[in-house]
Amino acid sequence: MTLSSMTGFASARGEADGVSWAWEARSVNGRGLDVRLRLPPGWDRLDPVVRDRVSKRFKRGNVSISLAVSQTESVARYTLNESHLEAILALIRPLQASGEVAPPSADGLLAIKGVLEPVEVASTSDEGLDERILGDLDRLLAMLEENRRAEGTRLAGVVRAQVTAISDLAKSARAHPSRSTEAVRDRLAAQVTALLDASNSLDEARLYQEAALLATRADIAEELDRLDGHVEAAAALLSDGGAVGRRLDFLAQECHREANTLTSKSVHRDVTALGLELKVVIDQLREQVQNLE
């Protein structure tokens, strides 16, 4: 299963029975699935249908969908505003009775502003038209889904490279000479010698015990083991695909926690530098996985 981004755009248009319509969809990052609709007056009946079809395709993202509907000029529909026409005739009749004006013509009356009014497109339910428009909604959502998948495929390559970089940095820290048994022993001996030189009253055996305890606390093996586990889990999620963005984000947070601890426990500047580089790569990873569904 491929990965999908939460970012995408699509549009679809159609025309039938003198009515034209245009769908547009935009999708951006979101913690969950948030569907925002903008439908023209008289089309609120489609709201639950649109939301249902969106939720069946997408798990996360702020999805904005708009519909515009209009009539073609050749079959524009109008309705007669009878109350407005009657008010005009009521003004004309006294003038007619007095002979001041000739009887009004039909085309003259219809030309008066407000007598004829355009009819809202499909202001009442038209099942056949609804199905055609919803058919283009399905086409719109399929295009949006494909665009999100294409962007997800691109992001997957970036995320895999970042996960590999984290693994390589962890391996470099694990293999650093400062973590060898000889290096730890020499460091302990140097610390004990320095303290004994500073005061003759210190107990050498006790100093070695305390120094060994501090060395154990400064060891970064556990942090590196956990980092390896997080990297393996991230690689598995990338391989499985699907809506894994939230879980990858959680793993990135855990990796950042281990990198912080590793850096604070480091006893060598090279390992500290590796820890800082780890934090940079992990921050970049978090930025990318937050775009994934």
C-alpha positions as CSV (number, residue, x, y, z in Angstrom):
1,M,0.0,0.0,0.0
2,T,1.4,3.4,-1.0
3,L,1.7,6.5,1.2
4,S,-0.4,9.5,0.7
5,S,0.2,13.2,1.4
6,M,-2.5,15.4,2.9
7,T,-1.8,18.0,0.3
8,G,-3.6,18.1,-3.0
9,F,-5.9,19.9,-5.5
10,A,-8.4,18.7,-8.1
11,S,-11.3,20.1,-10.2
12,A,-14.1,18.6,-12.3
13,R,-16.7,20.1,-14.5
14,G,-19.9,18.9,-16.2
15,E,-23.0,20.0,-18.1
16,A,-26.4,18.5,-18.7
17,D,-30.0,19.7,-19.4
18,G,-29.0,23.3,-19.6
19,V,-27.1,23.3,-16.3
20,S,-23.3,23.5,-15.9
21,W,-21.4,22.8,-12.7
22,A,-17.8,22.9,-11.4
23,W,-16.3,21.1,-8.4
24,E,-13.1,22.2,-6.7
25,A,-11.2,20.4,-3.9
26,R,-8.2,21.5,-1.9
27,S,-6.5,19.4,0.8
28,V,-3.9,20.5,3.4
29,N,-2.4,19.1,6.6
30,G,-4.7,18.4,9.5
31,R,-4.6,16.4,12.7
32,G,-7.8,14.5,11.7
33,L,-10.2,14.7,8.8
34,D,-12.0,18.0,8.6
35,V,-14.4,18.5,5.6
36,R,-15.4,22.0,4.8
37,L,-18.1,22.5,2.1
38,R,-19.3,25.5,0.1
39,L,-22.5,24.7,-1.7
40,P,-24.8,27.1,-3.6
41,P,-28.3,28.0,-2.3
42,G,-30.7,25.1,-2.8
43,W,-28.1,22.4,-2.8
44,D,-27.7,21.8,0.9
45,R,-29.3,18.3,0.3
46,L,-25.9,17.2,-1.1
47,D,-24.0,18.0,2.1
48,P,-24.3,14.7,3.9
49,V,-23.7,12.7,0.7
50,V,-20.5,14.7,0.0
51,R,-19.2,14.3,3.6
52,D,-19.9,10.6,3.5
53,R,-18.0,10.1,0.2
54,V,-15.0,12.1,1.4
55,S,-14.7,10.2,4.6
56,K,-14.7,6.9,2.7
57,R,-11.6,7.9,0.8
58,F,-9.6,9.9,3.2
59,K,-8.5,9.5,6.9
60,R,-6.7,12.8,7.6
61,G,-6.4,16.3,6.2
62,N,-8.4,19.6,6.0
63,V,-10.4,19.1,2.8
64,S,-12.2,22.1,1.3
65,I,-14.8,21.3,-1.4
66,S,-16.8,23.9,-3.4
67,L,-19.6,23.5,-5.9
68,A,-20.7,26.1,-8.4
69,V,-23.9,25.6,-10.5
70,S,-25.2,27.8,-13.3
71,Q,-27.6,27.8,-16.2
72,T,-26.4,28.0,-19.8
73,E,-27.7,31.2,-21.5
74,S,-29.7,29.3,-24.2
75,V,-32.0,27.7,-21.7
76,A,-32.1,30.3,-19.0
77,R,-35.2,29.9,-16.8
78,Y,-37.3,32.7,-15.4
79,T,-40.4,33.0,-13.2
80,L,-43.1,35.8,-13.3
81,N,-43.2,37.9,-10.2
82,E,-47.0,38.2,-10.1
83,S,-47.2,40.5,-7.1
84,H,-44.7,43.0,-8.7
85,L,-46.6,42.9,-12.0
86,E,-50.0,43.5,-10.2
87,A,-48.5,46.5,-8.3
88,I,-47.4,48.0,-11.7
89,L,-50.8,47.4,-13.3
90,A,-52.5,49.0,-10.3
91,L,-50.6,52.2,-11.0
92,I,-51.4,52.0,-14.8
93,R,-55.2,51.4,-14.6
94,P,-56.2,54.9,-13.3
95,L,-54.1,56.5,-16.1
96,Q,-55.8,54.2,-18.6
97,A,-59.2,55.0,-17.3
98,S,-58.6,58.7,-17.7
99,G,-57.3,58.2,-21.2
100,E,-53.8,59.5,-20.4
101,V,-52.0,56.3,-21.5
102,A,-52.6,53.5,-24.0
103,P,-53.0,49.9,-22.7
104,P,-49.6,48.4,-21.9
105,S,-48.2,45.7,-24.1
106,A,-47.1,42.3,-22.8
107,D,-43.5,42.8,-24.0
108,G,-43.4,46.2,-22.4
109,L,-44.6,44.9,-19.0
110,L,-42.1,42.0,-19.1
111,A,-39.3,44.4,-19.9
112,I,-39.8,46.2,-16.6
113,K,-37.1,45.3,-14.1
114,G,-38.3,42.8,-11.5
115,V,-41.3,41.4,-13.4
116,L,-39.2,38.5,-14.7
117,E,-36.8,36.9,-12.2
118,P,-34.2,34.2,-12.9
119,V,-35.0,30.8,-11.3
120,E,-32.3,29.4,-9.0
121,V,-30.9,26.3,-10.7
122,A,-32.5,23.1,-9.4
123,S,-34.0,24.9,-6.4
124,T,-36.0,21.7,-6.0
125,S,-34.6,18.2,-6.0
126,D,-33.8,16.7,-9.4
127,E,-32.7,13.2,-8.9
128,G,-31.2,12.7,-12.3
129,L,-29.3,16.0,-12.2
130,D,-28.1,15.2,-8.7
131,E,-26.7,11.9,-9.8
132,R,-24.8,13.4,-12.6
133,I,-23.3,16.1,-10.4
134,L,-22.4,13.5,-7.7
135,G,-20.8,11.4,-10.5
136,D,-18.4,14.3,-11.1
137,L,-17.8,14.5,-7.3
138,D,-16.6,10.9,-7.4
139,R,-14.3,11.8,-10.3
140,L,-13.0,14.9,-8.4
141,L,-12.3,12.8,-5.2
142,A,-10.5,10.2,-7.3
143,M,-8.2,12.8,-8.8
144,L,-7.6,14.4,-5.4
145,E,-6.7,10.9,-4.0
146,E,-4.3,10.3,-6.9
147,N,-2.7,13.7,-6.4
148,R,-2.2,13.0,-2.7
149,R,-0.7,9.6,-3.5
150,A,1.7,11.1,-6.0
151,E,2.9,13.6,-3.5
152,G,3.0,10.8,-0.9
153,T,5.3,8.8,-3.1
154,R,7.7,11.7,-3.4
155,L,7.6,12.3,0.4
156,A,8.2,8.6,1.0
157,G,11.6,8.8,-0.7
158,V,12.6,11.8,1.4
159,V,11.4,10.2,4.6
160,R,13.3,6.9,3.8
161,A,16.5,8.8,3.2
162,Q,16.1,10.6,6.5
163,V,15.4,7.4,8.4
164,T,18.5,5.9,6.8
165,A,20.5,9.0,7.9
166,I,19.3,8.5,11.5
167,S,20.4,4.9,11.4
168,D,23.8,5.8,10.0
169,L,24.4,8.5,12.6
170,A,23.4,6.0,15.4
171,K,25.9,3.5,14.0
172,S,28.6,6.1,13.9
173,A,28.0,7.0,17.6
174,R,27.9,3.3,18.6
175,A,31.3,2.6,16.8
176,H,33.1,5.7,18.2
177,P,36.4,4.9,19.9
178,S,35.4,6.8,23.0
179,R,32.9,3.9,23.8
180,S,35.5,1.1,23.7
181,T,36.4,-0.7,26.9
182,E,40.0,0.6,26.8
183,A,38.9,4.2,26.4
184,V,36.4,3.9,29.3
185,R,39.1,2.3,31.5
186,D,41.7,4.9,30.6
187,R,39.2,7.7,31.3
188,L,38.3,6.3,34.7
189,A,41.9,5.9,35.6
190,A,42.7,9.5,34.6
191,Q,39.8,10.8,36.7
192,V,40.8,8.9,39.8
193,T,44.4,9.9,39.4
194,A,43.5,13.5,39.1
195,L,41.4,13.4,42.2
196,L,44.1,11.5,44.2
197,D,46.7,14.1,43.2
198,A,44.4,16.8,44.5
199,S,44.0,15.2,47.9
200,N,45.8,12.4,49.8
201,S,42.7,11.7,52.1
202,L,40.5,10.3,49.3
203,D,40.0,6.5,49.2
204,E,41.1,5.1,45.9
205,A,38.8,2.1,45.9
206,R,35.8,4.2,46.7
207,L,36.8,6.7,44.0
208,Y,36.9,3.9,41.4
209,Q,33.4,2.7,42.5
210,E,32.0,6.2,42.1
211,A,33.7,6.8,38.8
212,A,32.5,3.5,37.5
213,L,28.9,4.4,38.5
214,L,29.2,7.7,36.7
215,A,30.6,6.0,33.6
216,T,27.7,3.6,33.6
217,R,25.2,6.5,33.8
218,A,27.0,8.3,30.9
219,D,26.8,5.2,28.7
220,I,24.6,5.8,25.6
221,A,24.0,2.1,24.7
222,E,20.4,2.2,25.8
223,E,19.6,5.3,23.8
224,L,21.3,3.8,20.7
225,D,19.3,0.6,21.2
226,R,16.1,2.4,21.4
227,L,17.0,4.5,18.3
228,D,17.6,1.4,16.4
229,G,14.2,0.1,17.4
230,H,12.5,3.3,16.3
231,V,14.3,3.2,13.0
232,E,13.2,-0.4,12.4
233,A,9.6,0.5,13.3
234,A,9.7,3.5,10.9
235,A,11.1,1.4,8.1
236,A,8.3,-1.2,8.6
237,L,5.6,1.5,8.5
238,L,7.0,2.9,5.3
239,S,7.0,-0.5,3.8
240,D,3.4,-1.2,4.9
241,G,2.1,2.1,3.6
242,G,-1.4,3.4,4.2
243,A,-2.3,6.1,6.7
244,V,0.9,5.9,8.8
245,G,1.7,9.6,9.2
246,R,0.5,10.0,12.8
247,R,2.5,6.9,13.9
248,L,5.6,8.1,12.1
249,D,5.3,11.4,13.8
250,F,5.2,9.7,17.2
251,L,8.3,7.7,16.3
252,A,10.0,10.9,15.3
253,Q,9.2,12.4,18.7
254,E,10.7,9.4,20.4
255,C,13.8,9.6,18.3
256,H,14.2,13.2,19.2
257,R,13.9,12.3,22.9
258,E,16.7,9.7,22.6
259,A,18.9,12.1,20.6
260,N,18.5,14.7,23.4
261,T,19.5,12.2,26.1
262,L,22.4,10.9,24.0
263,T,23.8,14.4,23.5
264,S,23.5,15.3,27.2
265,K,25.2,12.0,28.3
266,S,28.0,12.2,25.7
267,V,31.6,12.3,27.1
268,H,33.3,13.1,23.8
269,R,32.8,16.1,21.5
270,D,32.6,13.9,18.4
271,V,29.7,12.0,19.9
272,T,28.1,15.2,21.0
273,A,28.4,16.5,17.4
274,L,26.7,13.3,16.1
275,G,23.9,13.8,18.6
276,L,23.4,17.4,17.4
277,E,23.3,16.2,13.8
278,L,20.8,13.5,14.8
279,K,18.5,16.2,16.2
280,V,18.7,18.2,13.0
281,V,17.8,15.2,10.8
282,I,15.0,14.1,13.2
283,D,13.5,17.7,13.1
284,Q,13.6,17.5,9.3
285,L,11.9,14.1,9.5
286,R,9.1,15.4,11.7
287,E,8.5,18.2,9.2
288,Q,8.0,15.7,6.4
289,V,5.9,13.1,8.2
290,Q,3.5,15.7,9.3
291,N,2.5,16.0,5.6
292,L,1.7,12.4,5.4
293,E,-1.9,11.0,5.9
